[in-house]
Amino acid sequence: MKPDSSPDAPAGHVAVIGAGIVGAACALALTLAGRRVTLVDPEPPGRGASFGNAGGLSAGSVLPLSQPGILREVPRWLADPLGPLSLRWRYLPFIAPWLVRFVRAGSARNIPAQVRALRQLNGRTLDDYRPLLRAAGAEGLVHHQGHLTVYRSRDALERDRAGWLLRRAHGVEWHEIGESELRQMEPALARDYRHAMFIPENGHCTDPAALVDAFVAKVRGDGGAVLRARALGFELADGRASALVTNAGPLVADDFVLAAGAWSARLTRTIGDALPLETERGYHATLANPGVELARPLLDGEAKFAVTSMRCGLRLAGTVELAGLEAAPDWRRARRLLELGRRLLPGLPEREQDVSYWMGHRPSLPDSLPVIGRAGRVGNIFYAFGHGHTGLTGAAPTAMAIRDLICGREPELDLAPYRPGRFRQGMQT
Ligand SMILES: Cc1cc2nc3c(=O)[nH]c(=O)nc-3n(C[C@H](O)[C@H](O)[C@H](O)COP(=O)(O)OP(=O)(O)OC[C@H]3O[C@@H](n4cnc5c(N)ncnc54)[C@H](O)[C@@H]3O)c2cc1C
């Protein structure tokens, strides 16, 4: 594997494992800081979770998924395979330890620190993306129009009120929008959606896959490389990694960034870090010719899915399915999104032609926070994974922190809430 496998690879070579949005953003930030980067992925860049997400740059997404009382919901998840959150019976024995941690993470005592940590990371998204977008010539892919969460009934909005107040308490500005203003903002919205909350600071990306492609193209243009190979482990000596072991041979580098999304824990285990990483599978339905255009992403506050006008059409995305990395997709979930989308936007066509369906693996830790920081036992391996529902949002802030760690600078982010060691025995989650 020339030139990267040569034992005398020049100092400052970083191998980034995983070419999703997190790996691509890390690779670009490191390239701009003068490092030579090799991205390693068995698939073409941006074909994992980063391909089909809803495109939300959600600075105001600060609520962890696990909340007090969540345990009572589990029977409902098992009973309704098409509900917003479902759990496959067959997967229950495998996911049980993660679920226990997930339920524990959602205690009233833990929530404020998780909200603070999500706010710290996601709140920086547009600022931290700016230099990356400029360098990659991709500014046209990102827009700043806010997000609207819409409800049909006041009761439904009131059920979420505590969450809205928690957001405000952590610095997320939002406005309650009246019916006539809502019509003006989004004329395509169905008449029975009468209530909405608007978060002005949120942005969105109109082509998440193209964003990854643009970052990777810039890395390549500045002397970096992409290696189509699967990482299998590390060659270790004296508490450091000297090479990445791949199915195409060893790759020598000075530092290693593990950004393999939902697959990352397979590699951390090889160096003694057992991290409780699961996948929350999500689906999308994208209509190439929707006949409807939105000014900004809409979130259905009751059915819990997002709709975004993209370059490729209108995308309905969301839902959580707990069924692991291997089970076949349940496409009924994606079709259900289409039905719910027609309830939200009655102008959508009835026919199913020009609709593409997709399933992706969100990488999720029980406390809804990613892992960002140095590996427990190996000084030159850095973790950057586990961003769950907001990995597009968190990618640029994560990349800045990883760049600073590798370049020996103090990151602006306080990385303590995301430390890999937080799940060791005796920790709260
Ligand atoms: C339906 C849905 C909607 C979403 N909407 C939003 C949203 O609106 N806003 C938001 O911020 N986030 C959203 N997300 C979440 C977001 O998409 C993810 O958090 C994010 O894409 C994770 O990026 P990643 O780079 O960590 O992982 P991925 O994009 O999955 O990339 C991981 C990469 O690692 C590679 N890999 C795996 N194993 C190996 C190996 N052994 N060696 C080398 N490479 C390997 C994979 O091939 C893959 O390319 C959504 C997710 C879903 C599913």
The ligand as a Tripos MOL2 file, in Angstrom:
@<TRIPOS>MOLECULE
LIG
   53    58     1     0     0
SMALL
NO_CHARGES

@<TRIPOS>ATOM
      1 C1        -33.0360    8.9280    9.4600 C.3       1 LIG1
      2 C2        -31.9270    9.7560   10.0570 C.ar      1 LIG1
      3 C3        -32.0530   11.1320   10.1290 C.ar      1 LIG1
      4 C4        -31.0480   11.9030   10.6950 C.ar      1 LIG1
      5 N1        -31.1510   13.2670   10.7010 N.ar      1 LIG1
      6 C5        -30.1570   14.0190   11.2110 C.ar      1 LIG1
      7 C6        -30.2380   15.4280   11.1830 C.ar      1 LIG1
      8 O1        -31.1770   16.0140   10.6600 O.2       1 LIG1
      9 N2        -29.2230   16.1510   11.7480 N.ar      1 LIG1
     10 C7        -28.1490   15.5430   12.3280 C.ar      1 LIG1
     11 O2        -27.2910   16.2440   12.8390 O.2       1 LIG1
     12 N3        -28.0140   14.1960   12.3140 N.ar      1 LIG1
     13 C8        -28.9930   13.4320   11.7950 C.ar      1 LIG1
     14 N4        -28.8950   12.0710   11.7950 N.ar      1 LIG1
     15 C9        -27.7320   11.4440   12.4380 C.3       1 LIG1
     16 C10       -26.5120   11.4770   11.5570 C.3       1 LIG1
     17 O3        -26.8370   11.0560   10.2520 O.3       1 LIG1
     18 C11       -25.4130   10.5610   12.1420 C.3       1 LIG1
     19 O4        -25.2270   10.8410   13.5050 O.3       1 LIG1
     20 C12       -24.1050   10.7910   11.4040 C.3       1 LIG1
     21 O5        -24.2910   10.6200   10.0170 O.3       1 LIG1
     22 C13       -23.0230    9.8590   11.9060 C.3       1 LIG1
     23 O6        -21.8920   10.1150   11.1120 O.3       1 LIG1
     24 P1        -20.6020    9.1970   11.2140 P.3       1 LIG1
     25 O7        -19.5890    9.7630   10.3040 O.co2     1 LIG1
     26 O8        -20.2430    9.0270   12.6630 O.co2     1 LIG1
     27 O9        -21.1190    7.7500   10.7420 O.3       1 LIG1
     28 P2        -21.3850    7.1670    9.2730 P.3       1 LIG1
     29 O10       -21.9000    8.1960    8.3520 O.co2     1 LIG1
     30 O11       -22.2160    5.9450    9.4610 O.co2     1 LIG1
     31 O12       -19.9390    6.8010    8.7560 O.3       1 LIG1
     32 C14       -19.2070    5.7410    9.3250 C.3       1 LIG1
     33 C15       -18.2870    5.2160    8.2520 C.3       1 LIG1
     34 O13       -17.4090    4.2550    8.8340 O.3       1 LIG1
     35 C16       -17.1890    3.2410    7.8790 C.3       1 LIG1
     36 N5        -16.6850    2.0420    8.5510 N.ar      1 LIG1
     37 C17       -17.3790    1.1270    9.2630 C.ar      1 LIG1
     38 N6        -16.5590    0.1530    9.6970 N.ar      1 LIG1
     39 C18       -15.3200    0.4610    9.2420 C.ar      1 LIG1
     40 C19       -14.0470   -0.1580    9.3440 C.ar      1 LIG1
     41 N7        -13.8690   -1.2990   10.0330 N.pl3     1 LIG1
     42 N8        -12.9830    0.4240    8.7380 N.ar      1 LIG1
     43 C20       -13.1260    1.5890    8.0590 C.ar      1 LIG1
     44 N9        -14.3190    2.2270    7.9360 N.ar      1 LIG1
     45 C21       -15.3880    1.6620    8.5190 C.ar      1 LIG1
     46 C22       -18.5570    3.0500    7.2260 C.3       1 LIG1
     47 O14       -18.4360    2.4150    5.9630 O.3       1 LIG1
     48 C23       -19.0370    4.4940    7.1230 C.3       1 LIG1
     49 O15       -18.6840    5.0830    5.8890 O.3       1 LIG1
     50 C24       -29.8850   11.2700   11.2140 C.ar      1 LIG1
     51 C25       -29.7370    9.8870   11.1000 C.ar      1 LIG1
     52 C26       -30.7350    9.1310   10.5240 C.ar      1 LIG1
     53 C27       -30.5440    7.6450   10.3890 C.3       1 LIG1
@<TRIPOS>BOND
     1     1     2 1
     2     2     3 ar
     3     2    52 ar
     4     3     4 ar
     5     4     5 ar
     6     4    50 ar
     7     5     6 ar
     8     6     7 ar
     9     6    13 1
    10     7     8 2
    11     7     9 ar
    12     9    10 ar
    13    10    11 2
    14    10    12 ar
    15    12    13 ar
    16    13    14 ar
    17    14    15 1
    18    14    50 ar
    19    15    16 1
    20    16    17 1
    21    16    18 1
    22    18    19 1
    23    18    20 1
    24    20    21 1
    25    20    22 1
    26    22    23 1
    27    23    24 1
    28    24    25 2
    29    24    26 1
    30    24    27 1
    31    27    28 1
    32    28    29 2
    33    28    30 1
    34    28    31 1
    35    31    32 1
    36    32    33 1
    37    33    34 1
    38    33    48 1
    39    34    35 1
    40    35    36 1
    41    35    46 1
    42    36    37 ar
    43    36    45 ar
    44    37    38 ar
    45    38    39 ar
    46    39    40 ar
    47    39    45 ar
    48    40    41 1
    49    40    42 ar
    50    42    43 ar
    51    43    44 ar
    52    44    45 ar
    53    46    47 1
    54    46    48 1
    55    48    49 1
    56    50    51 ar
    57    51    52 ar
    58    52    53 1
@<TRIPOS>SUBSTRUCTURE
     1 LIG1         1 GROUP 0 **** ****
